[in-house]
Amino acid sequence: MTVVFDGRSDVSSPRWEGPTRVIFSNGKDADKVIKDLVDELSNPREAVVVTDDRAIQRWVRGVGARILGAKEFLSSGASSAKPRSAVRLDPADVEAITREMWDLWKQK
């Protein structure tokens, strides 16, 4: 899965481990990034683009990829999701995490 966010040219994310790739558009339009990603696929019909943006939906249909709206996507996994046990953090850990996230994401 790839998640694309609109982002200023000075915004990026730390390296993300796992099956989900996070991309900030780095000053470009996120719609263009999504189109480029689908265009790079050897078979766009295998792609599923989750968006409520009508213009992107029309483009995606035009290249043969599939569309899911955000609500449809979120509800599609709800029945199969297993509940996770709650994780309890020490207040000092919460503060440390908050400081670290602030340092990583603060505006310049």
N, C-alpha and C positions, 0 to 999 in steps of 0.2 A: 504494500500500500504506500502511496505517495501522497502527502498532504502539502498543498501549495498555499502560502500566505502572501498577500501583498506586503511588501516590506521596502522601507527606504534603503538607499544604497549603503548606509552605514549600519544596517541591522543584519545580524546573522545569528545563527544558533550554534550552541556547542555541538560537538559530534554526538550523534544520536545512535545508540546501540540498539539493535533489534530489527524486527521485520518492517518497521514503519520508517519511511524516509521523509524527513521534514525539509521543505525547501522554502526559503524566503525569496521573493522575486527580485530583491536587491535593486530597487529603483525602476525595474521594468514592471509592466502590467502583468499581474498574476494570470490573467486570461491568456496572454501570449505564451507564458511559460507552460500552461496546461496544453495549449494547442501544439507547442513544440514537442512536449513529451509524448502526446498521442501520435504525432507525425513520425516520431522516431521508432515507433513500434513496427515490427515486421507484419503484424496483423492487428490493425486497430479494432477489429471486431471483437477481440479478446478483452478490450479495455472497458471498464465501467467508470464513468465520471459522475461523481456525486456533486450536484450543484442545483441551486434554484434559479440561477441566472439564465434567463430565456435566450439570450444571444449565444451563450456557450452551449446550451442545450441544442439549439438549431445547428450549430457548427458540428457538434459531436455526432448528431444524427446523420449529418451530411457525409461524414467520413466512415460511417458504419459502426461506430462505437455505441455502447449502451449508456443509458442515462438512468440515474436514480435521484429523486429529490432528497433533500436532507431528512425530512420526516420519515420517508420510506426507508432510507438507509438505516436510520437509528432504530426504527421499529423492526427491521428485518433481523437484527441480531438479538433483540430483547428476549425472545422466548428461549434461545439457546444459551444465553449467558448464564454462567454459574455465579451465584453470589459469592463475593469474597469476604473473608473474615476481616473485621475492622482492625486497622493498625493503629496502635496507640503510641504517640510520640511524647517524649519528655518535653516540657515547655522550653528547656534550653536547646533541644534539638530543633524545635520549631523556629526559634529565634535564629539559630545558625543557618538553617535552610533559607529563611527569609532574607537574611543578609547576603548569602551567596547568590540567591536569585536576583536580588537587587543589583549586586555588582555585575552580574552577567547581562542583565536586561535594561539597566538604567539608560535613559536617554543621554546622548552626548551633547 
